[in-house]
Amino acid sequence: MPYGYLGSMKTRAGCRDDVVAILLSGVDGLREVGCELYVVGVSDQDEVTIWVTEVWRSREHHDASLRLPETRAAIGRAMPMLTGEFTSQELTVVGGLGL
């Protein structure tokens, strides 16, 4: 079964667009490492929260992606712009459009 991950993060005021750019900077290589879906979203009513929806071939693929040097570098660039407020939910993906 595919592995799903839903998460949100809060940014410091004025940093949301910079963090979104970091999150989107590495999408070209995600499919190669097992990612089937990666969506970054924001709300017009909330200027500090970013939502990320991910579907991976397996949890192992997801976990391995977090150890990649480029992923670790992106996290390092984003962390100073984040408040430390995160939410997350792991899912077993059972189907849907676009998968």
KOLGU-4560 file (N, C-alpha, C; in nm, 3 decimals, padded with zeros to 5 digits):
<recs>
<n_xx: 00.083 n_yy: -00.119 n_zz: 00.000 ca_xx: 00.000 ca_yy: 00.000 ca_zz: 00.000 c_xx: 00.088 c_yy: 00.125 c_zz: 00.000 mol: A seq: 1 type: MET>
<n_xx: 00.049 n_yy: 00.225 n_zz: -00.076 ca_xx: 00.122 ca_yy: 00.351 ca_zz: -00.072 c_xx: 00.112 c_yy: 00.419 c_zz: 00.065 mol: A seq: 2 type: PRO>
<n_xx: 00.213 n_yy: 00.497 n_zz: 00.095 ca_xx: 00.222 ca_yy: 00.570 ca_zz: 00.221 c_xx: 00.186 c_yy: 00.716 c_zz: 00.195 mol: A seq: 3 type: TYR>
<n_xx: 00.099 n_yy: 00.771 n_zz: 00.278 ca_xx: 00.060 ca_yy: 00.911 ca_zz: 00.266 c_xx: 00.104 c_yy: 00.991 c_zz: 00.387 mol: A seq: 4 type: GLY>
<n_xx: 00.133 n_yy: 01.116 n_zz: 00.362 ca_xx: 00.175 ca_yy: 01.206 ca_zz: 00.469 c_xx: 00.111 c_yy: 01.342 c_zz: 00.445 mol: A seq: 5 type: TYR>
<n_xx: 00.041 n_yy: 01.392 n_zz: 00.545 ca_xx: -00.018 ca_yy: 01.525 ca_zz: 00.541 c_xx: 00.048 c_yy: 01.606 c_zz: 00.651 mol: A seq: 6 type: LEU>
<n_xx: 00.094 n_yy: 01.723 n_zz: 00.616 ca_xx: 00.159 ca_yy: 01.804 ca_zz: 00.718 c_xx: 00.135 c_yy: 01.952 c_zz: 00.698 mol: A seq: 7 type: GLY>
<n_xx: 00.151 n_yy: 02.025 n_zz: 00.807 ca_xx: 00.146 ca_yy: 02.171 ca_zz: 00.797 c_xx: 00.261 c_yy: 02.227 c_zz: 00.878 mol: A seq: 8 type: SER>
<n_xx: 00.301 n_yy: 02.345 n_zz: 00.841 ca_xx: 00.406 ca_yy: 02.416 ca_zz: 00.914 c_xx: 00.372 c_yy: 02.563 c_zz: 00.915 mol: A seq: 9 type: MET>
<n_xx: 00.409 n_yy: 02.628 n_zz: 01.023 ca_xx: 00.388 ca_yy: 02.773 ca_zz: 01.034 c_xx: 00.522 c_yy: 02.843 c_zz: 01.016 mol: A seq: 10 type: LYS>
<n_xx: 00.517 n_yy: 02.949 n_zz: 00.936 ca_xx: 00.637 ca_yy: 03.027 ca_zz: 00.910 c_xx: 00.636 c_yy: 03.156 c_zz: 00.991 mol: A seq: 11 type: THR>
<n_xx: 00.750 n_yy: 03.214 n_zz: 01.003 ca_xx: 00.759 ca_yy: 03.347 ca_zz: 01.062 c_xx: 00.694 c_yy: 03.444 c_zz: 00.965 mol: A seq: 12 type: ARG>
<n_xx: 00.641 n_yy: 03.555 n_zz: 01.016 ca_xx: 00.572 ca_yy: 03.654 ca_zz: 00.932 c_xx: 00.663 c_yy: 03.696 c_zz: 00.817 mol: A seq: 13 type: ALA>
<n_xx: 00.606 n_yy: 03.697 n_zz: 00.698 ca_xx: 00.678 ca_yy: 03.740 ca_zz: 00.579 c_xx: 00.768 c_yy: 03.635 c_zz: 00.515 mol: A seq: 14 type: GLY>
<n_xx: 00.772 n_yy: 03.516 n_zz: 00.571 ca_xx: 00.863 ca_yy: 03.411 ca_zz: 00.521 c_xx: 00.793 c_yy: 03.301 c_zz: 00.441 mol: A seq: 15 type: CYS>
<n_xx: 00.660 n_yy: 03.302 n_zz: 00.437 ca_xx: 00.588 ca_yy: 03.191 ca_zz: 00.376 c_xx: 00.631 c_yy: 03.165 c_zz: 00.231 mol: A seq: 16 type: ARG>
<n_xx: 00.639 n_yy: 03.268 n_zz: 00.149 ca_xx: 00.673 ca_yy: 03.248 ca_zz: 00.009 c_xx: 00.814 c_yy: 03.193 c_zz: -00.008 mol: A seq: 17 type: ASP>
<n_xx: 00.906 n_yy: 03.234 n_zz: 00.077 ca_xx: 01.043 ca_yy: 03.182 ca_zz: 00.070 c_xx: 01.047 c_yy: 03.034 c_zz: 00.105 mol: A seq: 18 type: ASP>
<n_xx: 00.971 n_yy: 02.993 n_zz: 00.206 ca_xx: 00.967 ca_yy: 02.852 ca_zz: 00.244 c_xx: 00.899 c_yy: 02.770 c_zz: 00.134 mol: A seq: 19 type: VAL>
<n_xx: 00.792 n_yy: 02.821 n_zz: 00.076 ca_xx: 00.726 ca_yy: 02.752 ca_zz: -00.035 c_xx: 00.826 c_yy: 02.731 c_zz: -00.149 mol: A seq: 20 type: VAL>
<n_xx: 00.904 n_yy: 02.832 n_zz: -00.181 ca_xx: 01.003 ca_yy: 02.818 ca_zz: -00.288 c_xx: 01.104 c_yy: 02.708 c_zz: -00.256 mol: A seq: 21 type: ALA>
<n_xx: 01.146 n_yy: 02.699 n_zz: -00.131 ca_xx: 01.239 ca_yy: 02.593 ca_zz: -00.090 c_xx: 01.172 c_yy: 02.456 c_zz: -00.105 mol: A seq: 22 type: ILE>
<n_xx: 01.047 n_yy: 02.445 n_zz: -00.060 ca_xx: 00.976 ca_yy: 02.317 ca_zz: -00.069 c_xx: 00.959 c_yy: 02.272 c_zz: -00.213 mol: A seq: 23 type: LEU>
<n_xx: 00.940 n_yy: 02.365 n_zz: -00.303 ca_xx: 00.917 ca_yy: 02.331 ca_zz: -00.443 c_xx: 01.046 c_yy: 02.318 c_zz: -00.524 mol: A seq: 24 type: LEU>
<n_xx: 01.157 n_yy: 02.359 n_zz: -00.467 ca_xx: 01.282 ca_yy: 02.361 ca_zz: -00.543 c_xx: 01.333 c_yy: 02.222 c_zz: -00.580 mol: A seq: 25 type: SER>
<n_xx: 01.296 n_yy: 02.120 n_zz: -00.507 ca_xx: 01.347 ca_yy: 01.987 ca_zz: -00.535 c_xx: 01.248 c_yy: 01.890 c_zz: -00.593 mol: A seq: 26 type: GLY>
<n_xx: 01.136 n_yy: 01.938 n_zz: -00.642 ca_xx: 01.032 ca_yy: 01.845 ca_zz: -00.688 c_xx: 01.072 c_yy: 01.763 c_zz: -00.809 mol: A seq: 27 type: VAL>
<n_xx: 01.162 n_yy: 01.813 n_zz: -00.891 ca_xx: 01.198 ca_yy: 01.741 ca_zz: -01.014 c_xx: 01.252 c_yy: 01.602 c_zz: -00.985 mol: A seq: 28 type: ASP>
<n_xx: 01.323 n_yy: 01.582 n_zz: -00.877 ca_xx: 01.382 ca_yy: 01.453 ca_zz: -00.847 c_xx: 01.299 c_yy: 01.363 c_zz: -00.758 mol: A seq: 29 type: GLY>
<n_xx: 01.182 n_yy: 01.409 n_zz: -00.714 ca_xx: 01.105 ca_yy: 01.330 ca_zz: -00.618 c_xx: 01.052 c_yy: 01.198 c_zz: -00.675 mol: A seq: 30 type: LEU>
<n_xx: 01.006 n_yy: 01.199 n_zz: -00.798 ca_xx: 00.950 ca_yy: 01.076 ca_zz: -00.855 c_xx: 01.057 c_yy: 00.966 c_zz: -00.860 mol: A seq: 31 type: ARG>
<n_xx: 01.179 n_yy: 01.005 n_zz: -00.890 ca_xx: 01.289 ca_yy: 00.908 ca_zz: -00.898 c_xx: 01.314 c_yy: 00.838 c_zz: -00.765 mol: A seq: 32 type: GLU>
<n_xx: 01.283 n_yy: 00.904 n_zz: -00.654 ca_xx: 01.309 ca_yy: 00.844 ca_zz: -00.523 c_xx: 01.183 c_yy: 00.787 c_zz: -00.458 mol: A seq: 33 type: VAL>
<n_xx: 01.074 n_yy: 00.770 n_zz: -00.537 ca_xx: 00.957 ca_yy: 00.701 ca_zz: -00.487 c_xx: 00.836 c_yy: 00.784 c_zz: -00.454 mol: A seq: 34 type: GLY>
<n_xx: 00.836 n_yy: 00.912 n_zz: -00.489 ca_xx: 00.722 ca_yy: 00.998 ca_zz: -00.460 c_xx: 00.622 c_yy: 00.994 c_zz: -00.575 mol: A seq: 35 type: CYS>
<n_xx: 00.497 n_yy: 00.968 n_zz: -00.543 ca_xx: 00.391 ca_yy: 00.963 ca_zz: -00.644 c_xx: 00.312 c_yy: 01.094 c_zz: -00.651 mol: A seq: 36 type: GLU>
<n_xx: 00.305 n_yy: 01.167 n_zz: -00.540 ca_xx: 00.230 ca_yy: 01.292 ca_zz: -00.534 c_xx: 00.294 c_yy: 01.382 c_zz: -00.431 mol: A seq: 37 type: LEU>
<n_xx: 00.314 n_yy: 01.510 n_zz: -00.467 ca_xx: 00.372 ca_yy: 01.608 ca_zz: -00.375 c_xx: 00.305 c_yy: 01.741 c_zz: -00.405 mol: A seq: 38 type: TYR>
<n_xx: 00.224 n_yy: 01.787 n_zz: -00.313 ca_xx: 00.146 ca_yy: 01.909 ca_zz: -00.334 c_xx: 00.172 c_yy: 02.004 c_zz: -00.217 mol: A seq: 39 type: VAL>
<n_xx: 00.208 n_yy: 02.127 n_zz: -00.250 ca_xx: 00.229 ca_yy: 02.232 ca_zz: -00.150 c_xx: 00.117 c_yy: 02.333 c_zz: -00.168 mol: A seq: 40 type: VAL>
<n_xx: 00.049 n_yy: 02.366 n_zz: -00.060 ca_xx: -00.063 ca_yy: 02.459 ca_zz: -00.069 c_xx: -00.059 c_yy: 02.565 c_zz: 00.040 mol: A seq: 41 type: GLY>
<n_xx: -00.121 n_yy: 02.679 n_zz: 00.009 ca_xx: -00.134 ca_yy: 02.790 ca_zz: 00.104 c_xx: -00.277 c_yy: 02.842 c_zz: 00.095 mol: A seq: 42 type: VAL>
<n_xx: -00.316 n_yy: 02.917 n_zz: 00.196 ca_xx: -00.450 ca_yy: 02.975 ca_zz: 00.202 c_xx: -00.440 c_yy: 03.127 c_zz: 00.193 mol: A seq: 43 type: SER>
<n_xx: -00.533 n_yy: 03.188 n_zz: 00.123 ca_xx: -00.538 ca_yy: 03.334 ca_zz: 00.115 c_xx: -00.575 c_yy: 03.397 c_zz: 00.250 mol: A seq: 44 type: ASP>
<n_xx: -00.637 n_yy: 03.319 n_zz: 00.339 ca_xx: -00.680 ca_yy: 03.371 ca_zz: 00.469 c_xx: -00.577 c_yy: 03.349 c_zz: 00.581 mol: A seq: 45 type: GLN>
<n_xx: -00.467 n_yy: 03.281 n_zz: 00.550 ca_xx: -00.367 ca_yy: 03.249 ca_zz: 00.652 c_xx: -00.229 c_yy: 03.270 c_zz: 00.590 mol: A seq: 46 type: ASP>
<n_xx: -00.162 n_yy: 03.374 n_zz: 00.632 ca_xx: -00.037 ca_yy: 03.414 ca_zz: 00.568 c_xx: 00.087 c_yy: 03.343 c_zz: 00.623 mol: A seq: 47 type: GLU>
<n_xx: 00.070 n_yy: 03.251 n_zz: 00.717 ca_xx: 00.187 ca_yy: 03.186 ca_zz: 00.777 c_xx: 00.186 c_yy: 03.033 c_zz: 00.770 mol: A seq: 48 type: VAL>
<n_xx: 00.077 n_yy: 02.972 n_zz: 00.726 ca_xx: 00.070 ca_yy: 02.826 ca_zz: 00.726 c_xx: 00.088 c_yy: 02.771 c_zz: 00.586 mol: A seq: 49 type: THR>
<n_xx: 00.166 n_yy: 02.664 n_zz: 00.578 ca_xx: 00.187 ca_yy: 02.590 ca_zz: 00.453 c_xx: 00.139 c_yy: 02.447 c_zz: 00.477 mol: A seq: 50 type: ILE>
<n_xx: 00.068 n_yy: 02.393 n_zz: 00.379 ca_xx: 00.019 ca_yy: 02.256 ca_zz: 00.385 c_xx: 00.091 c_yy: 02.173 c_zz: 00.280 mol: A seq: 51 type: TRP>
<n_xx: 00.133 n_yy: 02.053 n_zz: 00.318 ca_xx: 00.201 ca_yy: 01.964 ca_zz: 00.224 c_xx: 00.131 c_yy: 01.828 c_zz: 00.227 mol: A seq: 52 type: VAL>
<n_xx: 00.098 n_yy: 01.779 n_zz: 00.107 ca_xx: 00.035 ca_yy: 01.649 ca_zz: 00.091 c_xx: 00.130 c_yy: 01.562 c_zz: 00.007 mol: A seq: 53 type: THR>
<n_xx: 00.162 n_yy: 01.445 n_zz: 00.059 ca_xx: 00.257 ca_yy: 01.357 ca_zz: -00.010 c_xx: 00.202 c_yy: 01.216 c_zz: -00.018 mol: A seq: 54 type: GLU>
<n_xx: 00.230 n_yy: 01.148 n_zz: -00.131 ca_xx: 00.204 ca_yy: 01.005 ca_zz: -00.144 c_xx: 00.332 c_yy: 00.942 c_zz: -00.197 mol: A seq: 55 type: VAL>
<n_xx: 00.378 n_yy: 00.840 n_zz: -00.126 ca_xx: 00.502 ca_yy: 00.769 ca_zz: -00.159 c_xx: 00.472 c_yy: 00.623 c_zz: -00.186 mol: A seq: 56 type: TRP>
<n_xx: 00.559 n_yy: 00.557 n_zz: -00.263 ca_xx: 00.542 ca_yy: 00.414 ca_zz: -00.289 c_xx: 00.541 c_yy: 00.335 c_zz: -00.158 mol: A seq: 57 type: ARG>
<n_xx: 00.618 n_yy: 00.382 n_zz: -00.060 ca_xx: 00.622 ca_yy: 00.315 ca_zz: 00.071 c_xx: 00.676 c_yy: 00.414 c_zz: 00.174 mol: A seq: 58 type: SER>
<n_xx: 00.659 n_yy: 00.381 n_zz: 00.299 ca_xx: 00.717 ca_yy: 00.464 ca_zz: 00.405 c_xx: 00.869 c_yy: 00.465 c_zz: 00.395 mol: A seq: 59 type: ARG>
<n_xx: 00.925 n_yy: 00.354 n_zz: 00.355 ca_xx: 01.070 ca_yy: 00.345 ca_zz: 00.340 c_xx: 01.121 c_yy: 00.444 c_zz: 00.235 mol: A seq: 60 type: GLU>
<n_xx: 01.049 n_yy: 00.461 n_zz: 00.126 ca_xx: 01.086 ca_yy: 00.560 ca_zz: 00.025 c_xx: 01.083 c_yy: 00.701 c_zz: 00.085 mol: A seq: 61 type: HIS>
<n_xx: 00.979 n_yy: 00.730 n_zz: 00.161 ca_xx: 00.967 ca_yy: 00.861 ca_zz: 00.225 c_xx: 01.084 c_yy: 00.885 c_zz: 00.320 mol: A seq: 62 type: HIS>
<n_xx: 01.109 n_yy: 00.788 n_zz: 00.407 ca_xx: 01.215 ca_yy: 00.803 ca_zz: 00.505 c_xx: 01.351 c_yy: 00.819 c_zz: 00.438 mol: A seq: 63 type: ASP>
<n_xx: 01.376 n_yy: 00.743 n_zz: 00.331 ca_xx: 01.502 ca_yy: 00.754 ca_zz: 00.259 c_xx: 01.519 c_yy: 00.892 c_zz: 00.197 mol: A seq: 64 type: ALA>
<n_xx: 01.409 n_yy: 00.951 n_zz: 00.151 ca_xx: 01.417 ca_yy: 01.084 ca_zz: 00.089 c_xx: 01.463 c_yy: 01.190 c_zz: 00.190 mol: A seq: 65 type: SER>
<n_xx: 01.430 n_yy: 01.170 n_zz: 00.316 ca_xx: 01.470 ca_yy: 01.266 ca_zz: 00.419 c_xx: 01.619 c_yy: 01.259 c_zz: 00.452 mol: A seq: 66 type: LEU>
<n_xx: 01.685 n_yy: 01.153 n_zz: 00.409 ca_xx: 01.828 ca_yy: 01.140 ca_zz: 00.432 c_xx: 01.912 c_yy: 01.190 c_zz: 00.316 mol: A seq: 67 type: ARG>
<n_xx: 01.849 n_yy: 01.228 n_zz: 00.205 ca_xx: 01.923 ca_yy: 01.277 ca_zz: 00.089 c_xx: 01.991 c_yy: 01.409 c_zz: 00.122 mol: A seq: 68 type: LEU>
<n_xx: 02.113 n_yy: 01.431 n_zz: 00.074 ca_xx: 02.184 ca_yy: 01.556 ca_zz: 00.103 c_xx: 02.106 c_yy: 01.680 c_zz: 00.060 mol: A seq: 69 type: PRO>
<n_xx: 02.041 n_yy: 01.676 n_zz: -00.055 ca_xx: 01.966 ca_yy: 01.793 ca_zz: -00.101 c_xx: 01.843 c_yy: 01.820 c_zz: -00.014 mol: A seq: 70 type: GLU>
<n_xx: 01.781 n_yy: 01.714 n_zz: 00.038 ca_xx: 01.668 ca_yy: 01.732 ca_zz: 00.128 c_xx: 01.715 c_yy: 01.792 c_zz: 00.259 mol: A seq: 71 type: THR>
<n_xx: 01.824 n_yy: 01.741 n_zz: 00.312 ca_xx: 01.877 ca_yy: 01.792 ca_zz: 00.438 c_xx: 01.920 c_yy: 01.938 c_zz: 00.424 mol: A seq: 72 type: ARG>
<n_xx: 01.976 n_yy: 01.974 n_zz: 00.309 ca_xx: 02.016 ca_yy: 02.113 ca_zz: 00.286 c_xx: 01.893 c_yy: 02.204 c_zz: 00.279 mol: A seq: 73 type: ALA>
<n_xx: 01.787 n_yy: 02.158 n_zz: 00.211 ca_xx: 01.664 ca_yy: 02.238 ca_zz: 00.201 c_xx: 01.602 c_yy: 02.258 c_zz: 00.339 mol: A seq: 74 type: ALA>
<n_xx: 01.599 n_yy: 02.153 n_zz: 00.419 ca_xx: 01.545 ca_yy: 02.165 ca_zz: 00.555 c_xx: 01.627 c_yy: 02.267 c_zz: 00.634 mol: A seq: 75 type: ILE>
<n_xx: 01.758 n_yy: 02.262 n_zz: 00.620 ca_xx: 01.845 ca_yy: 02.357 ca_zz: 00.689 c_xx: 01.819 c_yy: 02.501 c_zz: 00.649 mol: A seq: 76 type: GLY>
<n_xx: 01.789 n_yy: 02.524 n_zz: 00.521 ca_xx: 01.758 ca_yy: 02.660 ca_zz: 00.475 c_xx: 01.623 c_yy: 02.707 c_zz: 00.527 mol: A seq: 77 type: ARG>
<n_xx: 01.527 n_yy: 02.616 n_zz: 00.536 ca_xx: 01.391 ca_yy: 02.654 ca_zz: 00.577 c_xx: 01.376 c_yy: 02.672 c_zz: 00.727 mol: A seq: 78 type: ALA>
<n_xx: 01.445 n_yy: 02.594 n_zz: 00.806 ca_xx: 01.423 ca_yy: 02.594 ca_zz: 00.951 c_xx: 01.428 c_yy: 02.732 c_zz: 01.017 mol: A seq: 79 type: MET>
<n_xx: 01.521 n_yy: 02.820 n_zz: 00.983 ca_xx: 01.522 ca_yy: 02.951 ca_zz: 01.049 c_xx: 01.398 c_yy: 03.035 c_zz: 01.021 mol: A seq: 80 type: PRO>
<n_xx: 01.324 n_yy: 03.000 n_zz: 00.915 ca_xx: 01.204 ca_yy: 03.075 ca_zz: 00.878 c_xx: 01.077 c_yy: 03.016 c_zz: 00.935 mol: A seq: 81 type: MET>
<n_xx: 01.089 n_yy: 02.905 n_zz: 01.010 ca_xx: 00.973 ca_yy: 02.836 ca_zz: 01.067 c_xx: 00.961 c_yy: 02.865 c_zz: 01.215 mol: A seq: 82 type: LEU>
<n_xx: 00.838 n_yy: 02.859 n_zz: 01.266 ca_xx: 00.814 ca_yy: 02.887 ca_zz: 01.407 c_xx: 00.831 c_yy: 02.764 c_zz: 01.495 mol: A seq: 83 type: THR>
<n_xx: 00.832 n_yy: 02.646 n_zz: 01.436 ca_xx: 00.837 ca_yy: 02.522 ca_zz: 01.514 c_xx: 00.701 c_yy: 02.459 c_zz: 01.536 mol: A seq: 84 type: GLY>
<n_xx: 00.596 n_yy: 02.524 n_zz: 01.485 ca_xx: 00.461 ca_yy: 02.470 ca_zz: 01.496 c_xx: 00.432 c_yy: 02.384 c_zz: 01.373 mol: A seq: 85 type: GLU>
<n_xx: 00.420 n_yy: 02.253 n_zz: 01.394 ca_xx: 00.397 ca_yy: 02.158 ca_zz: 01.287 c_xx: 00.279 c_yy: 02.069 c_zz: 01.322 mol: A seq: 86 type: PHE>
<n_xx: 00.211 n_yy: 02.020 n_zz: 01.220 ca_xx: 00.114 ca_yy: 01.911 ca_zz: 01.237 c_xx: 00.153 c_yy: 01.804 c_zz: 01.136 mol: A seq: 87 type: THR>
<n_xx: 00.115 n_yy: 01.680 n_zz: 01.167 ca_xx: 00.141 ca_yy: 01.574 ca_zz: 01.070 c_xx: 00.043 c_yy: 01.461 c_zz: 01.092 mol: A seq: 88 type: SER>
<n_xx: 00.017 n_yy: 01.390 n_zz: 00.983 ca_xx: -00.069 ca_yy: 01.273 ca_zz: 00.988 c_xx: -00.018 c_yy: 01.174 c_zz: 00.884 mol: A seq: 89 type: GLN>
<n_xx: 00.008 n_yy: 01.052 n_zz: 00.928 ca_xx: 00.047 ca_yy: 00.946 ca_zz: 00.837 c_xx: -00.078 c_yy: 00.869 c_zz: 00.795 mol: A seq: 90 type: GLU>
<n_xx: -00.079 n_yy: 00.826 n_zz: 00.669 ca_xx: -00.197 ca_yy: 00.759 ca_zz: 00.615 c_xx: -00.157 c_yy: 00.637 c_zz: 00.533 mol: A seq: 91 type: LEU>
<n_xx: -00.247 n_yy: 00.540 n_zz: 00.526 ca_xx: -00.239 ca_yy: 00.436 ca_zz: 00.425 c_xx: -00.329 c_yy: 00.481 c_zz: 00.312 mol: A seq: 92 type: THR>
<n_xx: -00.272 n_yy: 00.500 n_zz: 00.196 ca_xx: -00.349 ca_yy: 00.550 ca_zz: 00.082 c_xx: -00.423 c_yy: 00.433 c_zz: 00.018 mol: A seq: 93 type: VAL>
<n_xx: -00.554 n_yy: 00.448 n_zz: 00.006 ca_xx: -00.636 ca_yy: 00.340 ca_zz: -00.050 c_xx: -00.689 c_yy: 00.371 c_zz: -00.189 mol: A seq: 94 type: VAL>
<n_xx: -00.663 n_yy: 00.489 n_zz: -00.242 ca_xx: -00.707 ca_yy: 00.521 ca_zz: -00.378 c_xx: -00.732 c_yy: 00.668 c_zz: -00.392 mol: A seq: 95 type: GLY>
<n_xx: -00.771 n_yy: 00.707 n_zz: -00.514 ca_xx: -00.803 ca_yy: 00.845 ca_zz: -00.541 c_xx: -00.765 c_yy: 00.886 c_zz: -00.683 mol: A seq: 96 type: GLY>
<n_xx: -00.800 n_yy: 01.001 n_zz: -00.719 ca_xx: -00.772 ca_yy: 01.057 ca_zz: -00.851 c_xx: -00.629 c_yy: 01.107 c_zz: -00.857 mol: A seq: 97 type: LEU>
<n_xx: -00.559 n_yy: 01.075 n_zz: -00.963 ca_xx: -00.424 ca_yy: 01.125 ca_zz: -00.981 c_xx: -00.315 c_yy: 01.032 c_zz: -00.929 mol: A seq: 98 type: GLY>
<n_xx: -00.355 n_yy: 00.917 n_zz: -00.879 ca_xx: -00.254 ca_yy: 00.823 ca_zz: -00.827 c_xx: -00.235 c_yy: 00.709 c_zz: -00.922 mol: A seq: 99 type: LEU>
</recs>
